[in-house]
Amino acid sequence: MNATDRTPADLLRSALAADPSRPLVTFYDDATGERVELSVATLANWVAKTANLLQGDLSVEPGDRVALLLPAHWQTAVWLLACSSVGVLADMGGDPAAADLVVTGPDTLEEARACRGERVALSLRPLGARFPEPPSGFADYAVEVPGQGDRFAPFAPVDPDGPALAFAGAGELTAAQVVERARSDAATREYTPVSRVLSGLPFDSWDGLSAGLFAPLAAGGSVVLCRHLDGLAPEALEQRRESERVTATAG
């Protein structure tokens, strides 16, 4: 990645310029059997659409706080990078009552109702499908995002030194600090552009966020992101490592 990259969104733009067709996130849900593979270009398209939704329809501005009540999931990666693109703070598992906007999965809808601002719900069904019945009081992400633009330009430049990421017990990190820590982790773990990292860690800590998205992105590598990995038999896990050409495992 470019040495001048100072936000997670910058890292994604550099990855897109380097090789848009390579896989970036391969997602497994071992409770449903879902497998989704997203190239750099496909993930960047989802990020652009989501950033346009945030900035346009939802009217968030740099410095706003977005509570993300979401598991380790490919759509969570999209939201993290979309928040970075707009310049808003992504608060993983944050208090909805203290947020300007809440984004929730199906299991935390009631908790998310504490948000007095806009509320967005994700079904987390395979292939990003919509809810069978839209939850009352929430915009259905799968309904709202497809019509958004495929290219994104922020209304105001994103400040790399502005708050970008928060998670329980760790305070806040600026966008530049996220990139710096991701690069440091990638170097420590000896990730390279050919690294393919399998992670079963949740996104409720820096270790999970780094292994499941930021460090592989900073290294120019890719991630095999697994939800409900503890339900996978050891022989099936080894087969996955082989079939996905995994070079490193985290959790």
N, C-alpha and C positions, 0 to 999 in steps of 0.2 A: 504494500500500500504506500501511498505518497507520504513523505515526511511532513508535508504541509497539512495533512488531514487533522482537524481539531475537533470534529464532532462525529458521532456515530453515523450521521447522514453523509458526512464527507467520506467515511470509509466505504459506505455502500456505493457512492458515486464513483469512487476509484475502482472498486470491484467491477462495476458495470462497464467502465472504460477499458479495463484490462481484458475481460473475457465474459461477455454477457450470457453465453450459452452454457457455461459450466454449472453443475449443481452447487447450490449454496446451502439450502436446508432440506434435508430429507426427514420427514416426520412420521413416526409410528405411534399409534394408540393401541396398546396391547390389550385393552379392554374391549375394543370394537373390531380389531383387525385392520384398521385404516392405515394406509401408507400413502403419503403424498410427497412428491419430489418437486421442489421449486428451484429453477435455475436463478441465477443472479437477475436476469431480465424479468422473469416472472415475479420474483419477490419485489423487485424495484417498482414494478407496475402496481402491485397491491399497495405498496408504501405510498406511491404518488396519489393513488385514488383516496387512500385513507387520510393523507395529509390535506388533500383538497376538501374532503368531508369535514375535517377538523376546522380548517381555516375559513371555509365558506359557509356551509350549512350550520355548523355548530358554533361559529364565531369565537373560537378560542384565540387568544393572543399570547405572544411571548411573555413568559412569567406566570401564566395560569397553571393551575395544578390539576392533573388528570389522574384520578384514582383508577388503577388497573387491577380489578379483582379477577385475575385470569391465571390459569395454570401454565406450566411449561408447554407451549403449543406453538405451531407455526404462525397462527394468527396473532399471538402475543408478540412474537418477533416483529411482525408487521406493525403493530401499534407502537412498540418501543421506538422503531426507526421513524415512524410517522411523527411521533411526538418530537423527536430530535429534528426532523425536517422543519417543523413549525417553530420550534424553540420553546416548547412548553415542558413542564416538569412531569415526568412519568413517575408516579408514586405506586410502586408495586405493593399490592395489598394494603394500600393506604385507606385512611378513614374517609368514607364517602361524604360525611357531614362537613369535612374540612376542604373538600375539593370543589372546583368549578365545574367539573364534568366527571362522571363515573362511567367506566366501561366494564361490564360484568359478563361472566358466563352464566349458564343456567342454574348453577348451584348456589349462587349468592345474590339472587334477585332481591330478596327481602332486605338483606343488608344494604344493598345498593340504593334502596328507596330513601335512605337518609340524605342523599345528595339533593340539594335544593336547586342545582343547575340542571343541565341537560344530562340525560341518561341514555346510554347505548347498551344493547344486549347482544351477545353472540351466542348462537346455539351450540357452537363447537361440534356440530354434526359433520360427518365426512364431506369433504370437498367444499366446506364453507357454506353448507345449505342453510336456508332460512328456518325459523321456527315454524312448526306446523300451525300453531296459533300464536300470533304476536303477543308478547307479555304486555299487559296494561301498564302504561306510563313509561314505556321504553321505545326508542327507535330500534328497529331490527337492522343490525349492521349489514346482513346479507341482502336486505332490500335496498338500503340506502347507498351502498358503496359502488355497485356496478355502473351506475350512470355518471360517476365522477370522472373528471379528466384524467388522462393517462400521463400527463406531465404536470409537474408542480413547481411553482415559484413562490417563495414566501413574500408576503406583503412587506415585511421588514427583515433586514439581515439578521441571521441568528447569531447571538453572542456566544462564542465558545466558553466564556467565563460565567455564563448565566447558569442557574440551577437546571439540571437535566434529568437526574435520576435520584430516587429515594427508595429505601426499603427498610423493613423493620430493624430497629436497633442500630442503624448505621448512618443516620443523618442524611445529608444531601451531597451529591457529587455534581460538579459542573460537567458540561459536555467534554471539555478538554481533559478533565480528570478521568472520565470514563474511558476516553481513548488512551490516555497515558497508562491507566491500570490494565487495560486490555492488552496493550503492547507489551507491558511488563510480564503479564501472565503468559502471553504467547512465547516470549523469549525464554522464560523459565521452563516452560513445558516443551520447548524446542519445536513449536509448531512452525510449519513452513507452508508455502502455497500448495503443496501436495498433501498436507495433513487432512485427515478426515476423522473428526472427533465424535465419538459416541458418548452422549450424555443422557443419563437418567435422573439428573438432579432437578429438583423443583426450582422455580424462578423466584423464590422468596429470600434469596441471599445473593451476595456478590458472586460466590463460587458457582452457583447455578446459572446466573446470568452470564458470567464470563465464559464458562465451559459450553453453555448452550447457545451462545450467540456472539458475544463481543470479541473474545480472544480468537476464535477461528476467523472471524471477519477481519480483525486487525492483521492477521497473518496471511490473508489471502487464501485461506483454506476453506473447509466446509464442515458442516455439522450433521450428524445423525441424531436427531432429537427424539427421545423416547418417553412417552407418558405411560404410566402403569407398568414400568419395566420390571417391577418386582414380581409380576405375575407370569413372567416368561421363564420357562424351564432352562436350566444351564446349557443343555445341548442346543436349544433353539437360539439362545443368545450367542453361542459360538458360531452357529451357522449364519446369524445376522452379521456378525463381525466379518466373516469371510465374504459373504455375498455383497456387502456394502463397502468392502475394501477399507475397513476401519484401521487407522494407524495409532489411535490413542483412545483411552476410555476414561470417562469421569463419572463416577457414581453408577 
